[in-house]
Amino acid sequence: MPATPATPTTDPLQRERDHLASSRSALRAMREDVQSLDLRDVTGTWVSAVILQNQIEARIAALADLSDTPLFFGRLDYLHAVSEELSEGGGGESFYIGRRHVHDADGDPMVIDWRAPVSQPFYRASRKDPMDVERRRRFGYTGGELTAYEDEHLTDPAEQDTASALLAAEIEKPRVGPMRDIVATIQPEQDEIVRSDITGTICVQGAPGTGKTAVGLHRVAYLLYAHRERLARTGTLVIGPNNAFLSYIEQVLPALGELEVAQATVQQLVAHVEVRGEDDPEAARLKGDARMAEVLRRAVRAGITLPTEPCVVVRGSRRWRVPVYELAEIIEELKSREVRYGAARDALPQRIAHAVLLKMEQGGEAPDDRVQDAVARNAAVKAVVKECWPAVDPAKLVLRLLSDPQFLAECAEGVLTAEEQRAVLWPKPGRSVKTARWTPADAVLVDEATDLVQRTPSLGHVVLDEAQDLSPMQYRAVGRRCTTGSATVLGDLAQGTTPWATASWPDALHHLGKPEAHVEELTKGFRVPEEVIAYASRLLPAIAPGLAPATSVRDTPGALEIRPVDGSEQGRDEALLAACREALEHEGSTGLIAADARIPRLAELLTAAGLAHLPPGTETSTESRLTLVPASLAKGLEYDYVVLDEPAAVVAGEPDERTGLRRLYVALTRAVSGLTVLHSEPLPEQLR
């Protein structure tokens, strides 16, 4: 039974604390009920027993009570009853809004899941449109304990419309550990994206600090709630730019009770070959060009030939002959249908066998399907298939394409120029699939070829984060994994830091195979202080002239310091150590971001100075709060305080100035509370 206070209290805060205690007790009871289930009498086969046991274990895990995570964060007091059984009485109802549903022993709700329809006004109700809500209450927590509350009377014209102090405190709470959910702070424009229909793909262009990543993750959680059975069958996937990023976000969905969402990088999706090499920027750009899809399509079909001899099938004492012209018609017809290469190859022996059966019927026999299958397995038929429609190994095909100039020229004629063909060819031809020095871009080509041979299975929903950095061929790799499902595409064109970064979302969505997707733009920031985002936005005319500068709801005077330092090595070292120590005096996490080439030197410096530091993606703790971050891995991460080392070196570390300035824009926008920029070299002119 849920816990109840021993005696009624008139203290509102204590009543809310009592409800929290009762709700936690009810959640424990729900978990214990599941743990006590006896499956011995309800399972049929051992397979169903294993499936049911796995479901039970997942349910137990989902009902875990996280002591440092508030069970509910808000309350809605409706003017009128929402429940049908109470609607005739005319009185209002109250609902506590939390991360998951909790009910008492009688089945009555004590906490309502934030994704339920009745919870929606918590995020969208306003004085202009109160949505039948008389009062919205927000709760403040310290270390898991309920310590404060704050009310908005949405239908009271006398009450002033003021900013929520608890909401601001939650947004600005120091960040130690992995990324947190934003379920208590979702804004109306974010909620609209989160609850978008599953049938449509949505693209979110989001400036730094607008919460686009969190919105995408909460959208997955919402879709799993609203379409549980459908997505249980088809699956969901979150795709991030690197493992450090995935480690950072991995706790968001479990905190919302969702444990079955797979996570991967694009490179892990296309891991058909072992990547051991790197392309130069131009080769990588060309291999990522959408034109390579046509080159590969031609390469896969290059081995198809028309027969030169008839197919003669011997059955018993009779011989059945399929002439050359008839075999050619079958092959040409299969080629024209543009079905997958492997599916067409599987169909070819059946088509030839069908032609033989027609001749057998004309000869007075009455063959059935078993005869057709037997004919399809006949050695003569197999020989025709092997000769005219040979099997294709995708990896071996791409190996040949990138190693054989003549084969590439045949497949790329009219698609790639001679100069472009030379750029994509391997400098040293690969000898075998296992020993070749495959690059990341090569692996994507193998994935494309694999799909041309055999269709890639589709998932129900895919979230693609930091999408602006993908090449057209990478978009295609992601798109074929949601051909029958939908996608949530998240990114910021200003943060595109690859030579092939997308120029526009319509282009990206076209390559993804979702040209009809709706594009939403988030420009109101909640994470980055206004002073910091305004400074970083000076770069926008040079890196993304079509984007509007972001604004921030957080005005934090003193959040930005531009600190010139002595150009000597000793002067730079002393300034950097001093800045790190100053940042660590504050509560929360600190990120030291520097050009990749500077990381080994800075790691030695920090170690020698006794400053323990972590690599990106490693969970911070109260004991270890400093992370040393290469600029190339900073995207998507956030820290309470950031020390940015030598902006000019960050820009110079990229192959071109635009990419370098975009990398710098990313680094400048990782801070939640304060940013210190150290420079001995002149700042880029856009920042002066």
Buried (B, 14 or more C-beta within 10 A) or exposed (E): EBBEEEEEEEEEEEEBBBBBBBBBBBBBBBBEEBEEEEEEEEBEEEEEBEEBEEEBEBBBEBBBBEEEBBBBBBBBBBBEBBEEEEEEEEEBBEBBBBBBBBBBEEEEBBBBBBBBEBBBBBBBBBEEEBBBBBBBBBBBBEEBEBEBBBBBBBEEEEEEEEEBEBBBBBBBBBBBEBBBBBBBBBBEBBBBBBBBEBEEBBBBBBBBBBBBBBBBBBBBBBBBBBBEEBBEEBBBBBBBBBBBBBBBBBBBBBBBBBEEBEBBBBBBBBBBBEBEBEBEBBBBBBBBBBBBBBBBBBBBBBBBEBBEEBBEBEBEEEEBEBEEEBBBBBBEEBBEEEBBBBBBBBBBBBBBBEBBBBBBEEEEEEBEEEBBEEBBEBEBBEEBBEBBBEEBBBBEBBBBBBBBEEBBEBBBEEBBEEEBBEBBBBEEEBEEBEEBBBBBBBBBBBBBBBBBBBBBEBBBBBBBBBBBBBBBBBBBBBBBBBBEBBBBBBBBBBBBBBBBBBEEBEBBBBBBBBEEBEBBBBBBBBBBBBBBBBBBBBBBEBBBEEBEBBBBBBEBEEBBBBEEBEEEEEEBBBBBBBBBBBBBEBBBBBBBBBBBEBBEEBBEBBEEEEBEBBEBBBBBEEEBBBBBBBBBBBBBBBBBBBBBBBBBBBBEBBEEEBBBBBBBBBBBBBBBBBBBBBBBBEBBEBBE
